[in-house]
């Protein structure tokens, strides 16, 4: 799952870099907060069991993350990868991407800084960290 995550981030970053005209020096990668990951897990599990997801959405309203964003991501990931993600609840995206940041920097030709959404000392000049979901980090170029 680690390699899939790294490949997805590199692909997403390349797509963003193609669109941006100005030279940038840093790519900020924001992985999902523990709260967002918990919301994702609860929401997907409830939907798979055909339970009402309304209570879960209401309980996590402070995240301001519409459930359709989560379900769209599930569709993008596919059943197999979503199942792996639910089964490996202890998978540490932050650690995985932090360990690969030098590799990603070389691949992309830009410095890569990995941060976890919601952390105290997190730098988020573009306010993008709130958009991070499991296996779908938010990106911001500086």
C-alpha positions as CSV (number, residue, x, y, z in Angstrom):
1,X,0.0,0.0,0.0
2,X,3.0,2.3,0.6
3,X,4.1,2.3,-3.0
4,X,0.6,2.9,-4.2
5,X,0.3,6.0,-2.0
6,X,3.7,7.3,-3.1
7,X,2.8,6.8,-6.8
8,X,-0.5,8.5,-6.3
9,X,1.0,11.6,-4.7
10,X,3.7,11.8,-7.4
11,X,1.1,11.6,-10.1
12,X,-1.2,14.2,-8.5
13,X,1.8,16.5,-8.0
14,X,2.9,16.2,-11.6
15,X,-0.6,17.1,-12.7
16,X,-0.6,20.2,-10.5
17,X,2.9,21.2,-11.6
18,X,1.7,21.0,-15.3
19,X,-1.0,23.6,-14.6
20,X,1.1,26.1,-12.6
21,X,3.0,28.5,-14.8
22,X,5.2,30.2,-12.2
23,X,8.3,28.5,-10.8
24,X,7.6,27.0,-7.4
25,X,10.2,25.9,-4.8
26,X,8.2,23.7,-2.4
27,X,5.4,21.2,-2.5
28,X,3.5,20.8,0.8
29,X,1.8,17.4,1.1
30,X,-0.8,17.2,3.8
31,X,-1.9,13.8,4.9
32,X,-5.3,13.2,6.5
33,X,-5.8,14.0,10.2
34,X,-6.6,11.2,12.6
35,X,-10.1,12.6,12.8
36,X,-10.6,12.6,9.0
37,X,-9.2,9.0,8.8
38,X,-11.7,7.9,11.6
39,X,-14.5,9.7,9.7
40,X,-13.6,7.9,6.5
41,X,-13.5,4.5,8.2
42,X,-16.8,5.0,10.0
43,X,-18.6,6.3,7.0
44,X,-17.4,3.6,4.6
45,X,-18.0,0.8,7.1
46,X,-21.5,2.1,7.8
47,X,-22.3,2.4,4.1
48,X,-21.0,-1.2,3.4
49,X,-23.3,-2.5,6.1
50,X,-26.1,-0.5,4.6
51,X,-26.5,1.5,7.9
52,X,-27.6,5.1,8.1
53,X,-24.6,7.4,7.7
54,X,-26.5,10.5,8.9
55,X,-25.4,10.1,12.5
56,X,-21.8,9.7,11.5
57,X,-21.9,12.8,9.3
58,X,-23.6,14.8,12.1
59,X,-21.0,13.6,14.7
60,X,-18.1,14.7,12.4
61,X,-19.7,18.0,11.2
62,X,-16.8,20.0,12.6
63,X,-14.6,18.5,9.9
64,X,-16.7,20.1,7.2
65,X,-16.2,17.2,4.9
66,X,-19.2,16.3,2.8
67,X,-19.8,12.5,2.7
68,X,-19.9,12.6,-1.1
69,X,-16.2,13.5,-1.1
70,X,-15.5,10.3,0.8
71,X,-17.7,8.2,-1.4
72,X,-16.1,9.7,-4.5
73,X,-12.7,8.7,-3.1
74,X,-13.9,5.2,-2.4
75,X,-15.0,4.9,-6.1
76,X,-11.6,6.2,-7.2
77,X,-9.7,3.8,-5.0
78,X,-11.8,0.8,-5.9
79,X,-13.1,-2.0,-3.7
80,X,-9.7,-3.8,-3.3
81,X,-7.7,-0.7,-2.1
82,X,-10.6,0.5,0.0
83,X,-10.8,-2.9,1.7
84,X,-7.0,-2.9,2.3
85,X,-7.2,0.6,3.8
86,X,-10.1,-0.4,6.1
87,X,-8.2,-3.6,7.1
88,X,-4.9,-1.7,7.8
89,X,-6.2,0.9,10.1
90,X,-2.8,1.4,11.6
91,X,-1.2,2.3,8.2
92,X,0.8,5.5,8.8
93,X,0.6,7.7,5.7
94,X,2.6,10.5,7.4
95,X,5.5,8.2,8.2
96,X,5.3,6.5,4.7
97,X,5.4,9.8,2.8
98,X,7.9,11.5,5.1
99,X,10.3,8.6,4.5
100,X,9.8,9.0,0.8
101,X,10.0,12.8,0.7
102,X,13.6,12.8,-0.7
103,X,12.6,10.4,-3.4
104,X,9.6,12.4,-4.3
105,X,11.7,15.6,-4.4
106,X,14.1,14.0,-6.9
107,X,11.2,12.7,-9.0
108,X,9.4,16.0,-9.1
109,X,12.4,18.4,-9.1
110,X,11.0,20.4,-6.2
111,X,11.4,20.2,-2.4
112,X,8.6,18.1,-0.8
113,X,7.5,18.7,2.8
114,X,5.0,16.2,4.3
115,X,2.8,17.3,7.2
116,X,-0.1,15.8,9.0
117,X,-3.3,17.9,9.0
118,X,-4.3,19.1,12.4
119,X,-0.8,19.0,14.0
120,X,0.2,21.9,16.2
121,X,3.2,23.2,14.3
122,X,1.8,22.6,10.9
123,X,2.4,25.3,8.3
124,X,-0.6,25.6,5.9
125,X,-0.4,28.9,4.0
126,X,-3.0,27.9,1.4
127,X,-5.4,26.4,3.9
128,X,-5.4,23.1,2.0
129,X,-4.8,20.7,4.9
130,X,-8.5,20.5,5.6
131,X,-9.0,18.8,2.2
132,X,-6.7,15.8,3.0
133,X,-8.4,12.3,3.0
134,X,-6.9,8.9,3.5
135,X,-4.8,7.9,0.4
136,X,-5.6,11.3,-1.0
137,X,-3.3,13.9,0.6
138,X,-3.9,17.6,-0.1
139,X,-1.2,19.4,-2.1
140,X,-0.1,23.1,-2.0
141,X,2.7,24.6,-4.1
142,X,4.8,27.5,-2.8
